[in-house]
């Protein structure tokens, strides 16, 4: 899987079928409407490897396209394929490159959930990077692996043609069940919400989510600690059963409890289950834009069975 923003769409990773051949064959000038001409250097033309290809179905992509072709699908078409033909879509993604991009209706630059696309092996899942949201927090967590280089290897279950993996029904291909115990101890120097009043003290609680395949959907929370954002303590334990840890994330989010209005988000930390360390851990919390907060920590103890 490759990290990419939706801004890359403007760079046109998806070229027309004859673009590369045309660029390689001709050093010719490309006419513009105003009559000016731009010469395409052959050195630049030789940098292009991928050629865009219209997606006409999974079987068509596997049997008719060569490995240098890439198809682009909007989120709606990709979601439909993921839900209705998961094993066929996974087989396609084992052989061909597929890029997913946000639907045109997202005029406010909000994002779709990337996990269903990763769960069927889509290599390039483009998001609106300019938006601070849980989807971008998941994306940041996904590519924190492998040194943050922007590429992570898909799990074996998505690379093995014999697995016949289906993220919606799971089946025999899933053998890596994990039981994760999270003991939430305390937090340190939690910030106040943006719109808090002078002298206001937060009432924090921790929300723990597991996000992955549909079977791995967990959402639990600690009790509320009143009037303590400096060093609140919980000492609460949670048992998280995870069917496909290779595709699952754990998100720790701190909220300020409010009896009169919606609870306000304070900070969070999201990581892949495969990156979770056993034992005592201080997690450096981030704001909604994934920027680390100075001295803001969550103290937990974790075991994995």
C-alpha positions as CSV (number, residue, x, y, z in Angstrom):
1,X,0.0,0.0,0.0
2,X,1.2,3.5,-0.9
3,X,0.6,6.7,0.9
4,X,-0.9,9.4,-1.4
5,X,-3.0,12.5,-1.1
6,X,-5.9,13.5,-3.3
7,X,-3.7,16.4,-4.5
8,X,-1.8,13.9,-6.6
9,X,-4.9,13.6,-8.7
10,X,-4.0,17.0,-10.2
11,X,-0.6,15.5,-11.2
12,X,-2.6,12.9,-13.2
13,X,-1.1,9.7,-12.2
14,X,-3.8,8.2,-14.4
15,X,-2.7,8.9,-18.0
16,X,-4.6,8.1,-21.1
17,X,-3.7,4.9,-22.8
18,X,-1.6,6.5,-25.6
19,X,0.0,9.2,-23.4
20,X,3.3,7.3,-22.7
21,X,3.7,6.0,-26.2
22,X,3.0,9.4,-27.6
23,X,5.5,11.1,-25.3
24,X,8.2,8.6,-26.1
25,X,7.8,8.7,-29.8
26,X,7.7,12.4,-30.2
27,X,9.9,15.2,-29.1
28,X,7.3,17.2,-30.8
29,X,5.7,20.4,-29.5
30,X,2.4,20.4,-27.8
31,X,0.2,23.2,-29.1
32,X,-1.7,25.4,-26.6
33,X,-4.7,27.4,-27.3
34,X,-2.8,30.6,-27.4
35,X,-0.4,29.3,-30.0
36,X,2.5,28.9,-27.7
37,X,4.4,25.6,-27.8
38,X,6.0,23.4,-25.1
39,X,8.7,20.9,-26.1
40,X,8.5,17.6,-24.2
41,X,12.0,16.3,-23.4
42,X,12.5,12.6,-24.0
43,X,14.2,12.3,-20.6
44,X,10.9,13.5,-19.0
45,X,8.8,11.2,-21.1
46,X,11.0,8.2,-20.1
47,X,10.1,8.8,-16.4
48,X,6.5,7.7,-17.0
49,X,5.8,4.1,-16.3
50,X,2.2,3.7,-15.4
51,X,-0.6,4.1,-18.0
52,X,-4.2,4.8,-17.1
53,X,-6.7,2.1,-17.9
54,X,-10.5,2.2,-17.7
55,X,-11.8,-0.2,-15.1
56,X,-14.3,-2.5,-16.8
57,X,-14.5,-5.2,-14.1
58,X,-12.2,-7.4,-12.1
59,X,-11.8,-10.3,-14.6
60,X,-11.2,-7.8,-17.4
61,X,-8.5,-6.0,-15.4
62,X,-6.7,-9.3,-14.6
63,X,-6.8,-10.9,-18.0
64,X,-6.6,-7.9,-20.4
65,X,-4.3,-5.4,-18.7
66,X,-0.5,-5.6,-18.2
67,X,1.2,-4.7,-14.9
68,X,2.0,-1.2,-16.1
69,X,-1.7,-0.2,-16.2
70,X,-3.4,1.5,-13.3
71,X,-7.1,2.1,-12.9
72,X,-8.7,4.8,-10.8
73,X,-12.1,4.4,-9.1
74,X,-14.1,6.8,-7.0
75,X,-14.9,5.8,-3.5
76,X,-18.5,4.8,-4.3
77,X,-17.5,2.3,-7.1
78,X,-14.7,0.9,-4.9
79,X,-17.0,0.5,-1.9
80,X,-19.5,-1.3,-4.1
81,X,-16.9,-3.7,-5.4
82,X,-15.5,-4.3,-1.9
83,X,-18.9,-5.2,-0.5
84,X,-20.3,-7.1,-3.4
85,X,-17.2,-8.8,-4.9
86,X,-14.6,-8.8,-2.1
87,X,-12.6,-11.9,-3.2
88,X,-12.6,-10.8,-6.8
89,X,-11.5,-7.3,-5.9
90,X,-8.7,-8.7,-3.7
91,X,-7.6,-10.9,-6.6
92,X,-7.5,-7.9,-8.9
93,X,-5.4,-5.9,-6.4
94,X,-3.0,-8.8,-6.2
95,X,-2.3,-8.5,-9.9
96,X,-3.0,-4.9,-10.9
97,X,-2.7,-1.4,-9.4
98,X,-5.9,0.3,-8.4
99,X,-6.2,3.9,-7.1
100,X,-9.2,5.1,-5.0
101,X,-10.1,8.8,-4.8
102,X,-12.8,10.9,-3.0
103,X,-16.2,11.3,-4.7
104,X,-16.8,14.7,-6.3
105,X,-19.6,15.4,-3.8
106,X,-17.1,16.0,-1.1
107,X,-16.9,19.8,-1.8
108,X,-15.9,20.5,1.8
109,X,-12.8,18.2,1.5
110,X,-14.1,15.7,4.0
111,X,-12.9,12.1,3.7
112,X,-14.3,8.6,3.3
113,X,-13.1,5.7,5.4
114,X,-9.9,4.3,4.1
115,X,-10.1,1.0,6.0
116,X,-12.6,-0.8,3.8
117,X,-10.3,-0.1,0.8
118,X,-7.2,-1.3,2.7
119,X,-9.1,-4.4,3.7
120,X,-9.4,-5.5,0.1
121,X,-5.9,-4.7,-0.8
122,X,-6.2,-1.4,-2.7
123,X,-2.7,-0.1,-3.1
124,X,-3.3,3.7,-3.4
125,X,-6.1,5.2,-1.3
126,X,-6.1,9.0,-1.8
127,X,-7.5,11.3,0.9
128,X,-7.9,15.0,1.4
129,X,-4.8,15.7,3.4
130,X,-5.9,19.3,4.2
131,X,-8.7,18.0,6.5
132,X,-8.1,17.1,10.2
133,X,-10.3,14.0,10.8
134,X,-10.3,10.5,12.1
135,X,-9.7,9.2,8.6
136,X,-6.4,11.1,8.3
137,X,-5.5,9.9,11.8
138,X,-5.9,6.3,10.5
139,X,-3.9,7.1,7.4
140,X,-1.1,8.6,9.6
141,X,-1.1,5.4,11.7
142,X,-1.1,3.1,8.7
143,X,2.0,4.6,7.2
144,X,3.9,5.1,10.5
145,X,5.0,1.6,9.9
146,X,8.1,0.9,7.8
147,X,9.9,4.0,9.0
148,X,7.2,6.4,7.7
149,X,8.5,6.0,4.2
150,X,5.0,6.0,2.6
151,X,4.9,2.3,1.7
152,X,3.9,-0.7,3.8
153,X,3.6,-4.3,2.6
154,X,0.1,-5.7,2.5
155,X,-0.6,-8.6,5.0
156,X,0.0,-12.1,3.7
157,X,-3.7,-12.8,3.7
158,X,-4.1,-10.1,1.0
159,X,-1.1,-11.3,-1.0
160,X,-1.7,-15.1,-1.1
161,X,-4.0,-16.1,-4.0
162,X,-4.9,-19.3,-2.2
163,X,-6.2,-17.5,0.9
164,X,-9.6,-16.4,-0.7
165,X,-9.9,-13.9,2.1
166,X,-13.2,-12.1,2.6
167,X,-13.1,-9.3,5.1
168,X,-16.8,-9.5,5.6
169,X,-17.2,-13.2,6.3
170,X,-13.6,-14.0,7.3
171,X,-13.7,-17.8,7.1
172,X,-10.8,-20.3,7.3
173,X,-8.2,-17.9,6.0
174,X,-8.1,-16.0,9.3
175,X,-5.9,-17.8,11.9
176,X,-4.3,-14.9,13.7
177,X,-6.9,-14.0,16.4
178,X,-5.4,-11.8,19.1
179,X,-6.7,-11.0,22.6
180,X,-5.4,-7.6,23.7
181,X,-5.6,-6.4,27.3
182,X,-5.3,-2.7,27.8
183,X,-4.9,-1.3,31.3
184,X,-5.4,2.4,31.2
185,X,-3.5,3.9,34.1
186,X,-3.3,7.7,33.8
187,X,-2.8,10.7,31.6
188,X,-0.5,13.7,32.0
189,X,-0.9,17.4,31.2
190,X,-4.0,17.2,29.0
191,X,-4.8,20.4,27.1
192,X,-8.0,22.3,27.4
193,X,-10.5,22.5,24.5
194,X,-10.1,25.4,22.1
195,X,-13.1,27.3,23.3
196,X,-12.7,26.7,27.0
197,X,-13.1,29.6,29.4
198,X,-10.5,30.9,31.8
199,X,-10.2,28.8,34.9
200,X,-12.2,25.9,33.4
201,X,-11.0,22.4,34.3
202,X,-11.8,19.5,32.1
203,X,-13.5,16.2,33.1
204,X,-11.6,13.7,30.9
205,X,-12.3,10.1,29.9
206,X,-10.6,7.8,27.4
207,X,-12.5,6.3,24.5
208,X,-10.8,3.2,23.0
209,X,-11.8,2.0,19.6
210,X,-10.7,-0.9,17.4
211,X,-11.1,-0.2,13.7
212,X,-10.5,-2.8,11.0
213,X,-12.6,-5.4,9.3
214,X,-16.3,-5.4,10.2
215,X,-15.8,-8.1,12.8
216,X,-13.2,-6.0,14.6
217,X,-15.4,-3.2,15.8
218,X,-14.9,-2.3,19.5
219,X,-15.8,1.0,21.2
220,X,-15.4,1.2,25.0
221,X,-14.6,4.0,27.4
222,X,-13.3,4.7,30.9
223,X,-15.2,6.4,33.6
224,X,-15.0,10.2,33.9
225,X,-12.5,11.9,36.2
226,X,-13.9,15.2,37.4
227,X,-11.9,18.4,37.5
228,X,-8.5,17.0,36.7
229,X,-6.7,17.5,33.4
230,X,-3.2,17.5,34.9
231,X,-2.8,13.9,36.1
232,X,-6.2,12.0,35.9
233,X,-6.0,8.4,36.9
234,X,-8.4,5.6,35.9
235,X,-6.7,2.2,36.5
236,X,-9.3,0.4,34.4
237,X,-8.8,-2.7,32.3
238,X,-10.3,-3.6,28.9
239,X,-10.2,-6.9,26.9
240,X,-10.2,-6.4,23.1
241,X,-10.8,-9.5,20.9
242,X,-9.3,-8.9,17.4
243,X,-9.9,-11.3,14.5
244,X,-7.5,-9.8,11.9
245,X,-4.8,-7.8,13.8
246,X,-2.9,-7.2,10.6
247,X,-5.7,-4.9,9.4
248,X,-6.8,-3.4,12.7
249,X,-6.0,-0.2,14.5
250,X,-6.4,0.9,18.1
251,X,-7.4,4.5,18.7
252,X,-7.1,6.1,22.1
253,X,-9.0,9.4,22.3
254,X,-9.5,11.8,25.2
255,X,-12.7,13.7,25.6
256,X,-13.9,16.3,28.0
257,X,-17.3,15.2,29.4
258,X,-19.9,17.9,29.3
259,X,-23.4,17.5,30.9
260,X,-24.9,20.4,28.9
261,X,-23.5,19.9,25.4
262,X,-21.6,17.5,23.2
263,X,-18.4,16.1,24.7
264,X,-15.3,17.9,23.3
265,X,-12.4,16.1,21.7
266,X,-9.1,16.8,23.5
267,X,-6.4,14.6,21.9
268,X,-5.7,11.1,20.5
269,X,-3.2,8.5,19.5
270,X,-3.9,5.9,16.8
271,X,-1.6,3.0,15.9
272,X,-1.8,-0.4,14.1
273,X,-2.4,-3.4,16.3
274,X,0.8,-4.9,14.9
275,X,2.8,-1.9,16.3
276,X,1.4,-2.1,19.8
277,X,4.1,-2.9,22.3
278,X,3.5,-5.1,25.3
279,X,4.2,-3.8,28.8
280,X,4.2,-0.2,30.2
281,X,4.0,2.5,27.5
282,X,3.8,6.3,27.5
283,X,1.9,7.3,24.4
284,X,2.6,10.8,23.1
285,X,-0.8,12.2,22.3
286,X,-1.6,14.4,19.2
287,X,-4.2,16.9,18.3
288,X,-6.8,16.4,15.6
289,X,-4.2,17.3,12.9
290,X,-1.8,14.6,14.2
291,X,0.6,17.2,15.6
292,X,2.3,15.9,18.8
293,X,1.4,17.8,22.0
294,X,4.2,18.7,24.4
295,X,4.3,16.8,27.6
296,X,0.8,15.3,26.9
297,X,1.0,11.6,27.6
298,X,-1.3,8.6,28.1
299,X,0.1,5.9,30.4
300,X,-1.1,2.3,29.7
301,X,-0.1,-1.3,30.2
302,X,-0.8,-3.8,27.4
303,X,-0.6,-7.5,26.9
304,X,-1.2,-9.5,23.7
305,X,-2.2,-13.2,23.8
